[in-house]
Amino acid sequence: MEYSHIDFDESDFVMLGDAYSVAGGAETRASLGAAEIRRLPMPELVNFATAWIAEHRLHPL
């Protein structure tokens, strides 16, 4: 029996979130313990990420 799986690569998600913010995307920042969290609206982020990933990743998804 053979199984295939998705090759996950989240190594550039921080850069993606930063690019979204720089491009004027909405976000809310808050403290959570000693960390800072960022709340981003998912539909807008997905639309932005689709184009960003296609342009910035070295390998296709």
C-alpha positions as CSV (number, residue, x, y, z in Angstrom):
1,M,0.0,0.0,0.0
2,E,1.3,3.5,-0.8
3,Y,0.4,6.8,0.8
4,S,1.1,10.3,-0.2
5,H,1.1,13.4,1.9
6,I,1.3,17.1,1.6
7,D,4.7,18.6,1.9
8,F,4.2,21.3,4.5
9,D,6.5,24.4,4.5
10,E,5.6,27.1,6.9
11,S,9.2,28.5,7.1
12,D,8.2,31.8,5.4
13,F,4.9,32.5,7.3
14,V,6.5,35.3,9.4
15,M,7.7,37.0,6.2
16,L,4.3,36.5,4.6
17,G,2.6,38.1,7.6
18,D,5.0,41.0,7.6
19,A,4.5,41.6,3.9
20,Y,0.8,41.5,4.4
21,S,1.1,44.2,7.1
22,V,3.5,46.4,5.0
23,A,1.0,46.2,2.1
24,G,-1.6,47.7,4.3
25,G,-3.4,44.6,5.4
26,A,-5.6,44.8,8.6
27,E,-4.1,43.3,11.8
28,T,-4.6,43.6,15.5
29,R,-1.6,43.0,17.9
30,A,-2.0,42.0,21.5
31,S,0.2,40.6,24.3
32,L,-0.3,37.0,25.4
33,G,1.9,36.2,28.3
34,A,5.4,37.2,27.3
35,A,4.6,36.9,23.6
36,E,3.0,39.2,21.1
37,I,0.2,37.8,18.9
38,R,-1.1,39.1,15.6
39,R,-4.8,38.7,14.5
40,L,-5.2,38.8,10.8
41,P,-8.5,38.5,8.8
42,M,-8.3,35.1,7.2
43,P,-10.1,35.7,3.8
44,E,-8.0,38.7,3.0
45,L,-4.8,37.0,4.2
46,V,-5.5,34.0,2.0
47,N,-6.1,36.1,-1.0
48,F,-2.8,38.0,-0.3
49,A,-0.9,34.8,0.5
50,T,-1.9,33.1,-2.7
51,A,-0.1,35.7,-4.9
52,W,2.7,36.2,-2.4
53,I,3.6,32.5,-2.2
54,A,3.5,32.1,-6.0
55,E,6.0,35.0,-6.3
56,H,8.3,34.4,-3.4
57,R,8.8,30.7,-2.9
58,L,11.6,28.9,-4.7
59,H,9.5,25.8,-5.4
60,P,5.9,25.4,-6.5
61,L,3.4,24.2,-4.0
